Amino acid sequence: MAGTVNAITKQATPTATTQWNALLSYGRFNTYQTSVGVNGPLSDSLCRQLAPVRRATAA
């Protein structure tokens, strides 16, 4: 089993409410990518953004 972790930091966008997004894509050679993200406030002066991504090739 092999793998990699790629951490990319990005500043969260200040929003009044929590926002969710999703991604599902399929490409050549049975490759696919999935992601679910959340962005929103934790307090009046602190925001958070989290968007884990999975990329793989189907067998």
Secondary structure, DSSP 8 states (H G I E B T S, - for coil): ---------------SS-EEEEEEEE-GGGEEEEEEEEEEESSSS-EEEE--EEEEE--
